[in-house]
């Protein structure tokens, strides 16, 4: 039963759990100040069919006041007292004196005291295995991977239907690895390639350092061209390529550079041939790290044949003749 006491709502000890009441019976102001109402009920302005929760865990408020840091600190002190051969009763008394209202519950103090006495070293909580995986199992991952590698076009709806899982659990994640590749090649094949470290930007200084390493690769792979100095360099018009320190270095070492029309990726072999072909072989595959990207990209680089490079330079000649010699594109 409910009775009105001094303008506030009071509860008799014999209040029944199934008691229901309307908001007309209780002033709104009293509802927001009465400690027996839960936060949801305090902000509720309509009809209330729920019964205020009268009984609470006696340690609920106490546990909320004990922070995680204080909990670890108290565990360390319990361990310290156990090492000093203090009994549980003595340890509990010292904890009461030190932490007062913020002390861990007696059962917790005993729990950790006994565990330290049994030989436990760590004061951290035990790791939990959690709920077993039902969606991201090795079998499901293998089925999706095989479909992607086989070139089958599948949608989220298809995956959800095949695997028998919710659409919310099917999502597309980008590869975690991203690597920049610098490559130099001619009609016979690769001459030089280098994977750039993460965080390094290809500016004029970095590009010049690459040019410093390039002659050694040419000497090792194309010794005749290196001795005759008949090799020429074709690259696009990126700012790093046109920097003054780069131009001075090339002029100093008599390196011939073929002109390249502005905004013309269609006559850049790296764009229309090399990286397009490399990306196609890696398409649909997901990598968890940069090292995995480098490993797989290196495998695909070694698969390129001499015929592929010869075909690329034949296309370059026809594209150059069509776009530059006929249309007279500005260089």
ZIDA-V993715 format. One record per residue. N is the residue number from 1. PHI is phi in whole degrees, -180 to 180 (* if undefined). PSI is psi in degrees with one decimal (NA if undefined). OMEGA is omega in whole degrees, -180 to 180 (* if undefined). Layout:
BEGIN
{{N & PHI & PSI & OMEGA} {N & PHI & PSI & OMEGA}}
END
This chain:
BEGIN
{{1 & * & 155.7 & -176} {2 & -123 & 136.7 & 179} {3 & -135 & 153.6 & -180} {4 & -90 & 126.6 & -179} {5 & -129 & 111.6 & 174} {6 & 55 & 40.1 & 178} {7 & 81 & -2.4 & 179} {8 & -122 & 157.3 & -179} {9 & -85 & 122.7 & 176} {10 & -113 & 157.4 & -178} {11 & -119 & 130.0 & 176} {12 & -78 & 150.4 & -178} {13 & -63 & -24.0 & -178} {14 & -92 & 22.2 & -180} {15 & -62 & 137.0 & -177} {16 & -90 & 146.8 & -176} {17 & -66 & -27.8 & -175} {18 & -96 & 10.1 & -180} {19 & -63 & 132.6 & 177} {20 & -122 & 153.3 & -179} {21 & -154 & 162.7 & 179} {22 & -102 & 161.2 & -180} {23 & -69 & -14.0 & 177} {24 & -70 & -24.1 & -178} {25 & -77 & -22.1 & -175} {26 & -128 & 128.0 & 178} {27 & -61 & 144.2 & -180} {28 & -62 & -39.1 & -180} {29 & -61 & -40.1 & -179} {30 & -68 & -32.4 & 180} {31 & -65 & -35.7 & -177} {32 & -80 & -16.1 & -179} {33 & -108 & -17.2 & -177} {34 & -71 & 126.9 & -176} {35 & -71 & -12.1 & -178} {36 & -81 & -12.1 & 180} {37 & -87 & 142.5 & 176} {38 & -76 & 162.1 & 180} {39 & -57 & -35.5 & -180} {40 & -66 & -38.0 & -178} {41 & -74 & -30.2 & -180} {42 & -66 & -36.7 & -179} {43 & -88 & 1.4 & -178} {44 & -83 & 128.3 & -175} {45 & -109 & -6.8 & -177} {46 & -101 & -157.8 & -179} {47 & -70 & 135.9 & -177} {48 & -110 & 118.3 & 178} {49 & -104 & -5.7 & -178} {50 & -91 & 156.8 & 179} {51 & -98 & 133.0 & 177} {52 & -58 & 141.1 & 180} {53 & -79 & 111.9 & -175} {54 & -89 & -34.1 & -178} {55 & -99 & 135.6 & 179} {56 & -133 & 157.1 & 176} {57 & -62 & 123.8 & -178} {58 & -61 & -21.1 & 180} {59 & -97 & -0.2 & -175} {60 & -61 & -50.8 & 179} {61 & -67 & -34.6 & -179} {62 & -67 & -44.9 & -179} {63 & -66 & -34.4 & -180} {64 & -65 & -28.0 & -177} {65 & -82 & -13.2 & -179} {66 & -91 & 110.4 & -179} {67 & -74 & 164.7 & 179} {68 & -63 & -39.8 & 180} {69 & -64 & -43.4 & 178} {70 & -64 & -35.6 & 179} {71 & -63 & -45.8 & 178} {72 & -64 & -38.2 & 179} {73 & -63 & -42.5 & -180} {74 & -69 & -35.9 & 176} {75 & -62 & -41.7 & 179} {76 & -63 & -39.2 & 179} {77 & -69 & -36.7 & 176} {78 & -62 & -44.0 & 179} {79 & -63 & -39.9 & -180} {80 & -63 & -44.6 & -180} {81 & -67 & -35.8 & 178} {82 & -65 & -38.9 & 178} {83 & -65 & -29.9 & 179} {84 & -84 & 9.7 & 177} {85 & 70 & 20.2 & 174} {86 & -72 & 142.6 & 177} {87 & -74 & 169.3 & 179} {88 & -62 & -41.3 & -180} {89 & -62 & -42.8 & 179} {90 & -67 & -40.2 & 179} {91 & -63 & -43.6 & -180} {92 & -64 & -39.7 & 179} {93 & -64 & -42.1 & 179} {94 & -67 & -36.2 & 178} {95 & -67 & -39.5 & 177} {96 & -61 & -41.9 & -178} {97 & -69 & -36.4 & -176} {98 & -81 & -43.2 & -171} {99 & -109 & -16.9 & 178} {100 & 52 & -118.5 & -175} {101 & -70 & -18.6 & -178} {102 & -91 & 5.0 & 180} {103 & -67 & 147.4 & 174} {104 & -62 & 154.2 & 176} {105 & -58 & 153.2 & -178} {106 & -56 & -39.7 & 180} {107 & -64 & -36.9 & 179} {108 & -69 & -40.9 & 178} {109 & -60 & -44.9 & 179} {110 & -66 & -40.6 & -179} {111 & -58 & -50.0 & -178} {112 & -74 & -33.5 & 177} {113 & -61 & -45.5 & -179} {114 & -67 & -40.0 & -179} {115 & -66 & -40.7 & 177} {116 & -67 & -35.5 & 179} {117 & -68 & -30.6 & 179} {118 & -80 & -1.9 & 176} {119 & 113 & 5.4 & 179} {120 & -68 & 140.6 & -178} {121 & -102 & -44.8 & -173} {122 & -81 & 147.6 & 175} {123 & -99 & -0.8 & -179} {124 & -81 & 161.7 & 178} {125 & -70 & 152.9 & 176} {126 & -71 & 143.2 & 177} {127 & -72 & 147.3 & -179} {128 & -113 & 141.2 & -179} {129 & -70 & -29.7 & 180} {130 & 77 & -174.1 & -179} {131 & -72 & 135.3 & -180} {132 & -65 & 146.6 & -179} {133 & -72 & 136.5 & 178} {134 & -120 & -18.4 & -178} {135 & -105 & -52.6 & -177} {136 & -88 & 57.9 & 176} {137 & -89 & 162.4 & 179} {138 & -60 & -36.4 & -180} {139 & -65 & -47.0 & -180} {140 & -65 & -43.3 & 180} {141 & -62 & -41.2 & 179} {142 & -63 & -40.1 & 179} {143 & -64 & -44.3 & -180} {144 & -67 & -42.4 & -180} {145 & -63 & -43.1 & 180} {146 & -62 & -37.9 & 179} {147 & -67 & -40.5 & -179} {148 & -69 & -44.7 & -180} {149 & -63 & -35.3 & 180} {150 & -74 & -5.9 & 178} {151 & 83 & 12.6 & 180} {152 & -77 & 128.3 & 179} {153 & -83 & 112.2 & -179} {154 & -124 & 149.2 & 179} {155 & -108 & 173.3 & 177} {156 & -61 & -36.8 & 178} {157 & -63 & -41.6 & 180} {158 & -63 & -45.4 & -179} {159 & -63 & -43.3 & -180} {160 & -61 & -40.1 & -178} {161 & -73 & -41.1 & -178} {162 & -68 & -44.9 & -176} {163 & -85 & -14.6 & 180} {164 & 71 & 36.6 & 179} {165 & -124 & 167.2 & -178} {166 & -70 & 149.7 & 178} {167 & -64 & -28.1 & -180} {168 & -66 & -23.5 & -179} {169 & -91 & -0.8 & 178} {170 & -106 & 119.7 & 179} {171 & -147 & 157.8 & -179} {172 & -102 & 120.5 & 178} {173 & -107 & 137.2 & 176} {174 & -74 & 156.5 & 177} {175 & -62 & 142.3 & -179} {176 & -82 & -15.4 & -179} {177 & -101 & 135.8 & 177} {178 & -142 & 121.3 & -173} {179 & -131 & 143.1 & 176} {180 & -97 & 135.9 & -177} {181 & -120 & 129.2 & 173} {182 & -107 & 128.1 & -175} {183 & -138 & 142.5 & 175} {184 & -130 & 129.2 & -179} {185 & -147 & 162.7 & 174} {186 & -129 & -166.7 & -175} {187 & -71 & -11.8 & 179} {188 & -93 & -22.7 & -180} {189 & 148 & -162.8 & -178} {190 & -70 & 138.8 & 175} {191 & -109 & -42.8 & -178} {192 & -156 & 139.3 & 171} {193 & -149 & 152.2 & -176} {194 & -152 & 131.4 & 174} {195 & -90 & 123.6 & -176} {196 & -80 & 139.0 & 180} {197 & -65 & 151.9 & 179} {198 & -63 & 139.1 & 179} {199 & 90 & -7.5 & -180} {200 & -92 & 130.0 & 178} {201 & -101 & 135.2 & 179} {202 & -82 & 86.8 & 174} {203 & -101 & -170.9 & -176} {204 & -62 & -36.8 & -179} {205 & -70 & -43.1 & 179} {206 & -65 & -38.2 & 179} {207 & -67 & -37.9 & 178} {208 & -64 & -39.5 & 178} {209 & -64 & -34.4 & 176} {210 & -66 & -41.3 & 178} {211 & -64 & -29.6 & 178} {212 & -68 & -32.1 & 180} {213 & -86 & -19.5 & -175} {214 & -62 & -44.7 & -179} {215 & -57 & -35.1 & 180} {216 & -66 & -37.6 & 178} {217 & -69 & -39.4 & 179} {218 & -65 & -41.2 & 179} {219 & -63 & -36.2 & -178} {220 & -78 & -38.1 & -175} {221 & -95 & -36.2 & -177} {222 & -132 & 71.0 & -173} {223 & -63 & -38.0 & -179} {224 & -65 & -44.1 & 178} {225 & -65 & -36.5 & -180} {226 & -65 & -42.3 & -179} {227 & -70 & -39.3 & -179} {228 & -82 & -14.7 & -178} {229 & 55 & 37.0 & -180} {230 & -98 & 3.5 & -180} {231 & -82 & 146.7 & -179} {232 & -124 & 153.0 & -175} {233 & -109 & 127.5 & 176} {234 & -119 & 121.6 & 177} {235 & -147 & 170.5 & -179} {236 & -83 & -170.4 & -175} {237 & -103 & 40.6 & 176} {238 & -63 & 149.2 & -178} {239 & -54 & -38.9 & 180} {240 & -65 & -31.6 & -180} {241 & -73 & -27.7 & -176} {242 & -98 & 6.3 & -178} {243 & -64 & 152.3 & -176} {244 & -65 & -42.1 & -178} {245 & -66 & -29.2 & 177} {246 & -73 & -44.1 & 179} {247 & -63 & -39.2 & 179} {248 & -65 & -40.7 & -180} {249 & -65 & -44.3 & -179} {250 & -65 & -40.4 & 179} {251 & -67 & -38.6 & -179} {252 & -64 & -35.0 & -178} {253 & -102 & 14.3 & 174} {254 & 56 & 45.4 & 178} {255 & -94 & 121.0 & -180} {256 & -80 & 134.0 & -180} {257 & -119 & 124.6 & 178} {258 & -75 & 137.4 & 179} {259 & -68 & 147.1 & -179} {260 & -130 & 124.8 & -180} {261 & -60 & 148.9 & 179} {262 & -67 & 142.6 & 176} {263 & 51 & 51.3 & -178} {264 & -131 & 68.0 & 178} {265 & -68 & -17.4 & -179} {266 & -71 & -12.7 & 176} {267 & -119 & 24.4 & 174} {268 & -107 & 110.0 & -177} {269 & -54 & -32.5 & 179} {270 & -65 & -32.3 & -177} {271 & -84 & -51.7 & -174} {272 & -85 & -11.4 & -180} {273 & -124 & -67.0 & -164} {274 & -65 & -60.9 & -175} {275 & -71 & -29.7 & 176} {276 & -64 & -43.6 & 180} {277 & -68 & -40.4 & -180} {278 & -66 & -41.3 & 180} {279 & -66 & -34.5 & -180} {280 & -65 & -36.2 & 180} {281 & -73 & -25.7 & -179} {282 & -99 & 0.2 & -176} {283 & -64 & 137.1 & 177} {284 & 84 & 0.5 & -180} {285 & -104 & 141.9 & -178} {286 & -112 & 136.3 & -178} {287 & -121 & 140.3 & -176} {288 & -92 & -11.6 & -178} {289 & -155 & 165.3 & 179} {290 & -67 & -36.7 & 180} {291 & -63 & -34.3 & 178} {292 & -70 & -35.7 & 176} {293 & -63 & -46.6 & -179} {294 & -62 & -42.7 & -179} {295 & -62 & -46.9 & -179} {296 & -72 & -36.8 & 178} {297 & -66 & -38.3 & 179} {298 & -64 & -39.7 & 177} {299 & -61 & -43.7 & -180} {300 & -70 & -33.0 & 177} {301 & -62 & -40.8 & -179} {302 & -71 & -14.7 & 179} {303 & -83 & -14.4 & -179} {304 & -67 & 135.6 & -177} {305 & -103 & 165.3 & 178} {306 & -62 & -35.8 & 180} {307 & -60 & -37.5 & 180} {308 & -61 & -43.1 & -180} {309 & -71 & -37.8 & 177} {310 & -62 & -42.1 & 179} {311 & -64 & -37.6 & -180} {312 & -63 & -41.1 & -179} {313 & -74 & -27.8 & 172} {314 & -66 & -41.3 & 176} {315 & -65 & -37.5 & 178} {316 & -61 & -42.4 & -179} {317 & -64 & -44.7 & -179} {318 & -68 & -38.5 & 178} {319 & -67 & -41.5 & 179} {320 & -63 & -43.2 & -179} {321 & -65 & -36.4 & -178} {322 & -77 & -42.9 & -172} {323 & -91 & -26.8 & -175} {324 & -107 & -52.2 & -175} {325 & -73 & -34.8 & -177} {326 & -88 & -51.8 & -178} {327 & -82 & -14.0 & -179} {328 & 56 & 55.3 & 179} {329 & -66 & 142.8 & 180} {330 & -66 & 140.9 & 179} {331 & -113 & NA & *}}
END
